[in-house]
Amino acid sequence: MRRRIITCIMLPLIACLLLASVFLSGAAPVMALSPIASQLIRVWYFDSVNEKWLLYDPSVPNELNTLNTLKKGNEIFILVKSSMYITTGSGVTVNMSPGWNRVIW
């Protein structure tokens, strides 16, 4: 019985730690934006430290994409084909309209 209790406690804890590591370190755009992949056109993010725009465009070869990580709190600009909802890295659900959408990830 004791072994079963430990397993029931440890598995959710491990899952929680794995999710926390994704939210704290960021996630690859291809994974983070997979729920809207069919409607996604491109994403831009301005890297204020290096003073340059970073791009994620699912229609180009991956080596041409310069946005490699979406981090919680980043301000990104998402271009989509139609209305939809997305849940950000912060856990906030955002209603997006066709065209450009400013989202705090």
C-alpha positions as CSV (number, residue, x, y, z in Angstrom):
1,M,0.0,0.0,0.0
2,R,2.8,2.5,0.9
3,R,4.5,2.0,-2.5
4,R,1.2,2.8,-4.3
5,I,0.8,6.1,-2.3
6,I,4.4,7.1,-3.1
7,T,3.8,6.4,-6.8
8,C,0.6,8.4,-6.8
9,I,2.4,11.4,-5.3
10,M,5.5,11.2,-7.3
11,L,4.0,11.0,-10.8
12,P,2.0,14.2,-10.6
13,L,5.1,15.9,-9.0
14,I,7.3,14.8,-11.9
15,A,4.7,16.0,-14.5
16,C,4.4,19.3,-12.6
17,L,8.2,19.8,-12.6
18,L,8.4,19.0,-16.3
19,L,5.7,21.5,-17.1
20,A,7.4,24.1,-14.9
21,S,10.7,23.7,-16.7
22,V,8.9,24.3,-20.1
23,F,7.2,27.5,-18.8
24,L,10.3,28.8,-17.1
25,S,12.8,28.1,-19.8
26,G,10.4,28.6,-22.7
27,A,9.2,26.4,-25.5
28,A,10.0,25.9,-29.1
29,P,7.4,27.8,-31.3
30,V,6.6,24.6,-33.2
31,M,5.5,22.9,-30.0
32,A,4.0,26.0,-28.2
33,L,1.9,27.0,-31.3
34,S,0.9,23.5,-32.4
35,P,-2.7,24.0,-31.3
36,I,-3.1,26.7,-34.0
37,A,-0.6,25.3,-36.6
38,S,-3.3,24.9,-39.3
39,Q,-4.1,28.7,-39.1
40,L,-0.7,30.1,-38.2
41,I,1.1,32.2,-40.8
42,R,4.0,33.7,-38.9
43,V,5.2,35.1,-35.6
44,W,7.5,38.0,-34.9
45,Y,9.3,38.9,-31.6
46,F,11.6,41.9,-31.0
47,D,14.7,40.9,-29.1
48,S,15.4,44.2,-27.2
49,V,18.7,43.0,-25.9
50,N,20.2,42.3,-29.3
51,E,17.9,44.9,-31.0
52,K,16.6,42.7,-33.7
53,W,13.4,41.0,-34.9
54,L,13.2,37.3,-34.6
55,L,10.9,35.3,-36.9
56,Y,9.1,31.9,-36.8
57,D,7.4,31.0,-40.0
58,P,6.2,27.4,-40.3
59,S,6.2,27.6,-44.1
60,V,10.0,28.1,-44.5
61,P,12.8,25.6,-43.7
62,N,13.5,25.6,-40.0
63,E,17.1,26.9,-40.4
64,L,15.6,30.2,-41.7
65,N,13.6,30.7,-38.5
66,T,15.4,32.9,-36.0
67,L,12.8,32.7,-33.1
68,N,13.8,29.5,-31.3
69,T,12.0,29.9,-27.9
70,L,8.8,31.5,-26.7
71,K,9.2,32.6,-23.1
72,K,6.5,33.5,-20.6
73,G,6.0,37.3,-20.7
74,N,7.4,37.9,-24.2
75,E,5.4,40.2,-26.4
76,I,4.9,38.5,-29.7
77,F,3.0,39.3,-32.9
78,I,1.1,36.4,-34.4
79,L,-0.4,36.4,-37.9
80,V,-3.3,34.0,-38.3
81,K,-5.8,33.1,-41.1
82,S,-9.0,33.0,-39.0
83,S,-10.4,33.7,-35.6
84,M,-9.3,31.3,-32.8
85,Y,-8.3,31.0,-29.2
86,I,-4.8,30.2,-27.9
87,T,-3.5,29.6,-24.4
88,T,-0.3,31.4,-23.8
89,G,2.7,30.2,-21.8
90,S,1.3,32.2,-18.9
91,G,-1.9,30.2,-19.0
92,V,-4.0,33.0,-20.3
93,T,-6.5,32.2,-23.1
94,V,-6.4,34.9,-25.9
95,N,-9.1,35.4,-28.5
96,M,-7.3,36.1,-31.8
97,S,-8.8,37.7,-34.9
98,P,-7.8,37.1,-38.5
99,G,-4.6,39.1,-39.3
100,W,-2.0,40.4,-36.8
101,N,-2.5,39.9,-33.0
102,R,-0.3,41.3,-30.3
103,V,0.0,38.6,-27.5
104,I,1.9,38.6,-24.3
105,W,3.1,35.0,-24.1
